[in-house]
Amino acid sequence: MLQTHGMNIFRLLTMTLVAAGLLCTTSQALQAQSALPNLGDDTAMTLGAERQLGDQIGREIYRDAQYVSDPALDAYLASIWQPLYQQAKKNGALPPEMDAQFAWRLFLIRDKSVNAFALPGGYFGVHLGLLALAETPDEMASVLAHEVTHVTQRHISRGMSKESAQTPWLVASILIGLLAMRSNPQATSAALATGQAVGIQGQLNFSRDFEREADRLGFTLMQPAGYAPEGFVAMFEMLGKASRLSDNGSFPYLRTHPLTTERVADMRARVGALQPTSAMKPPAAVIAARLDLHRFMAARAGVLADQRVDAQKFYLEQAEAAVPSSAQYPAAQYAAALAAWQLRDRAQAQKFYERLRASLNSQTPPAVQEQVRWLGAELQLPTALDIASPNRVEMLYAVRQLLIRPQPRVADLATAASRLQDWTSDNPSDADAWTELARVLQAQGQRTRSAMASAEAFRAQLDDSAALAQYIAVQNLMRQGVPADKVDAAIVDSRVRQLQQRVRDEGTQRKL
């Protein structure tokens, strides 16, 4: 696990930005009593500057080894977040100009600690440990609703002074410098001790008022978005109980979101006031299906959060001890099959997978059946997948299934290339899809187009410099006589000019 001064790098980032909350000091508590600046206050950053700051930090997260790209978990997290995001737009909490200018991207972080954070410009991070610990989708939704509100209410820019709001590149450079120094705790400690770093950290700290606002406005998103508002209280209670049992640094979320008696009482009172109007509650069958799916995704998150051998073996032992009639049995077999695969024990993986399949019946929700099929493909077992599926997860697993064949058929590669080209045309920020397209084109022997797709993957991960270097490499391939048509050559030349300008502009902005 990456550590910086005894602290996970994303924990440090969260605590430095404190975009997820506040480590309150006495002086900060007193400051919280003062009036909050209005959204239109000239002390706030512009939307564009906040997005640029978020882009810089997001680029570093994409580069970090702890960043996780997992199609199944990405889709699940997005399925919880999207209704909250849509409700924020619907009720006016998210203005159209902010919706258009911000990124609205989610990051999964390979860390077993319980944490989530919001970053400038509409970026959100979730540690796998949080997803593994949450017992229901409503609990996860409560965390995401809180983080969405931090962004829509512009708590980051509202917490900054006018001077630092005018120098977002300075803020980003300090934060990215802290990221880069994670292997040198002494340097990191020194960086935190500098006047600029301390000043910016202090300006970004959230007040208790901001935390209350994130709770209360986040709460209003829950029921209209289809989630039980009780998820807020359940998450508070679960975090409080778990942290009391284990005070070993596994709950950084509580350091940036201190569970004060007032916060918990406020949420309980609000839940109580909603009881008479609970007609919006989804049908029992829908709730049960969501819970079944959540158990699988929490199990997957747990397996992927901690790559140690002992941690993986724990899931095998847990599956062996599971009672077949229990509601948790299928998810336990799912986790064990994935853990055995992580341990490169194909026979064990297949054994637990067969137990998992045997536990399914006609009452198993379709979403759970999908997860079982995709796990089969991941374990390289015979599994029927549709590469033309509109479902991103199915498409990506189908492409990967094709590419592990010793000699994929020419027609199948052509189908995959066409499907991915259509997808990336509609979803240009999907780095995974661009990467898979690059692999398919390479398998077809299309070197220049494969390199172009790789360049677009860098662009999707906000890395203009790497994308520029890749496109220049494509130009060199073309000059060396590697086959390429005139349209591709024109696209490459245009991209090089565009990216050169963007890189120059970024350099200029950093100097201002």
Buried (B, 14 or more C-beta within 10 A) or exposed (E): EBEBBEBBBBBBBBBBBBBBBBBBEEEBEEBBEEEBBEEEEEBBBEBEBBBBBBBBBBBBBBEBEBBBBBBBBBBBBEBBBBBBBBBBBEEEBBBEEBBEBBBBBBBBBBBBBBBBBBBBBBBBBBBBBBBBBBBBBBBBBBBBBBBBBBBBBBBBBBBBEEEBBBBBBBBBBBBBBBBBBBEEBEBBEEBBEEEBBEBBBBBBBBBBBBBBBBBBBBBBBBBBBBBBBBBBBBBBBBBBEBBEEEEEEBBBBBBBBBBEEEBBEBBBEBBEEBEEEEEBBEEEEEBBBBBBBBBBBBBBBBBBBBEEEEBBBBBBEBBEEBEEEEEBBBBBBBBBBBBBBBBEBEEBBBBBBEBBBEBEEEEBBEBBEBBBBBBBBBBBBEBEBEBEBEBBBBBBBBBBBBBEEEEBEEEBBEBBBEBBBEBBEEEEBBBBBBBBBBBBBBBBEBBBBBBBBBBBBBBBBBBBBBBBBBBBBBBEBBEEEEEBEEEBBEBBBEBBEBBBEBBEEBEEEBEE
